Amino acid sequence: DAMCAECDSDYSGYPNCVPNSKTDTASTLCNAPRLPSTFDTAGFMGSPTQIVHLSDWYFMDLQHPRHVINFTIEHESVFRLHMAPHSVDIDAVLSREENGEWKIVTSALHSVLQEESMYKRLSASGKTRYQLEFKYFTFGDEKVLRNPCPTFQLELIVEPVQSLYSHRCSAGHPDILPPQPQLPEEWRSKHHKTVFQREPPMWRIGLDESNEPIKYTVSSESTMRETYFHVLEIDVPFVMGFKAHLEAELNFDFSTAQMGLLLQASSSTLRTNAQRDQLAKGRGKRFMSWLSHKLIREVAQEISPEYDTHCVHMMKGLFPETEAKMKEHMIGGRGALSVSDRCTVGFSRYNRYVLSSWLQPGSYRLFFLSPIPLDDTLVKCVEFTFTAQLMYIPHTPDVFSCEGTELPFSLNGPGYMGVLGRPNALHIANEFFFPLDKSLQLVRLEITEKSLMRFYHETIHTEVALNVAVLLHDTNSKVHHSQAPKVLFVPETQRTFIHEFEPGKYALRLGWAERDSRQSQTTCEKVYIEIETMPIKEIVQQVKAIKCPVAPVMPESFRHTLTSLPYSLREFEEDGMAPRKYVYIVQPSDASMAHDVKILSHVIDLRAVEVAHIYAEASTRFMFADSEIRLRKSSANEHLALGIHQKDHNTFRSVVSGDIYFLELWLLGTTTGLPREIQPKCIEFNFFFEIEESPLLSTRETTTECENLGETLPTSLNAIRYLSGKNYFSASTVFRRPSN
């Protein structure tokens, strides 16, 4: 058909279209548009304007990883191309036919997950043929190859130079750029508070009094200094019950300029929000494990905010740890893309660029990008519009919008009390979602024989305190009974307690301290809780089975200067498989030590090392003693970092600078003070640690997040936290992938 510009979806080989082979059926499963094979048709350069302008997400035929577009020009033209970061490596090469041969004019050959930009003035002598070639490289990535609809975002224009003369500005035209946004007046009096009587006001910029977009201009000279030509500082206050959302849009003529937006969170914003939400495994003061690892460059350099262009430079060559996150996004969908914990980009649309993103409270920088300087032989400046608004959307925390498991209504439900056929026995350890707007929550349990309970909790956010009380329920009490259950006791130490329970119905009452919840910077609070209950008669049997040595069995203590890394203190039993079982002899003086007893202290001299990564693990029987690893400088009493509590286990990791440190092991809440028959005379535990040079400041490549987050795989299930001293166990955790 003479009116067609390309073959139908089941055909190829325009203009002589033939049915696709059976191997091409994958392309028919995707609704994304296909790139044309030529622009020399009525729908493209055959139009009166002789302008081609494409902007869409286009299908990548990975079964045929080469696609060619041919076109012919008769007048000098400009060629501009932009591809957003993509899930496969795409090479784009533009060539011109000269004497029957194709000569490369320009190309974009960046690696996978980076944006590609091309600009070239195309010469013409009569009818001159050009060829644009795309090549797709998957490198055998099965995840990409299994995708039935692989696409990439492309904007492309070919336009005669003559039509661009109308865009010229007068020489020396001053830049007119968007002003710095100002918080609404209502914010200024409540900037450090968290309560609004009504929906918070939003701010917007880029619109005049008639709500029409304001025209701004930027000169070619301004686009030649850096890859960005303007920066806006954005302050996002926290408001209880609302989430902040930013929408920003640039409108411009793609034929004369390529523009984009890049949002960068400040280092302090990242650290604060990571401590609150994304890296909750760090649990407050427990350093932020791999976050410290990733930010060690910035911690060492302490870049001042006004000179911080981390994201702009990162986009030129992405750090290794961002690649997996970007690839997941590019395979899975479209929208705003977080290329790292700090950096968010948007996507091009026809003659515009859009960025839409949820924001955590903090400070941000919005960069106006111009990857390719303006061609000042054609345009001295260009006009553009920019509009943005920061809105606060009502946010009700629930299991769909917050991480964590809901607190159970009762501990007698399936999966809790009585697991493994042991009535009145319970051992759970998990992070539970507990919204700050919920004042109290009861967790009920019924015990049918005399038992002992050990309880431990910690809030994910250090600024929020959780009050705990144990209630005694009347046998006939109901959930909302008019008479409140009797308070049995309130633990002296809110973080942990041990208590004997007679048969009966009880409830754990959990509630936020109101004065503290108002200071929190999130509504999605989580609480780590570990609870173990065991019948007294079973505890007596286990205590009798513990064979205590005459003297304690402890790891070898050391003190010397570490001149080379890595260093490891790891000992095994004689079989070479099970980790060495150490023994602490319970002392009568432990009763006066406020429940916490320090049993180990290693001196680590790292003055000869610039930056080091410390990793340690300890295991105890939670019912008898809960272990916690702590780190402090030799010159200070306050602990720098604490280990992460897990079921019968404590994991510690931290990045530190050269100094002298004490790596300590503490037992929390020993059973001293309880009846003698349920007090073990000694505490068995496993312990090891290792120190290595931080890879971010070494010649090795940055390790990925998953390699840093998990525990080491156990060499034996006869360790303290698993089968040692009992014939049952259950565990669920994340392990590090071994380096080999």
Secondary structure, 3 states (H helix, E strand, C coil): CCCCCCCCCCEECCCCCEECCHHHHHHHCCCCCCCCCECCCCCCCCCCCCCEEEEEEEECCCCCCEEEEEEEECCCEEEEEEECCCCCEEEEEEEEEECCEEEEEEEECCCCCCCEEEEEEECCCCCEEEEEEEEEECCCCHHHHCCCCCEEEEEEEEEEHHHHHHHCCCCCCCCECCCCCCCCHHHHCCCCCCCCCCCCCCEEECECCCCCECEEEEEHHHHCCCCEEEEEEEEECCCCCEEEEEEEEEECCCCCCCCEEEEEECHHHHHHHHHHHHCHHHCCCCCCHHHHHHCHHHHHHCCCHHHCCHHHHHCCCCCHHHHHHHHHHHHHCCCCEECCCCEEECEEECCEEEEEEEECCEEEEEEEECCCCCCCCCCCEEEEEEEEEEEEEECCCCCCCCCCEECCCECCCCCCCCHHHCCCCEEEEEEEECCCCCCEEEEEEEECCCEEEEEEEEECCCCCCEEEEEEEECCCCCCCCCCCCEEEECCCCCCEEEEEECCEEEEEEEEECHHHHCCCCCCCCEEEEEEEEEEHHHHHHHHHHCCCCCCCECCCCCCCECCCCCEEECCECCCCCCECCEEEECCHHHHHCCCEEEEEEEEEECCCCCEEEEEEEEEECCCCCEEEEEEEECCCCCCCEECEEECCEEEEEEEEECCEEEEEEEEECCCCCCCHHHCCCEEEEEEEEEEEECHHHCCCCCCCHHHHHCECCCCCCCCCCCCCCCCCCCCCCCECCCCC
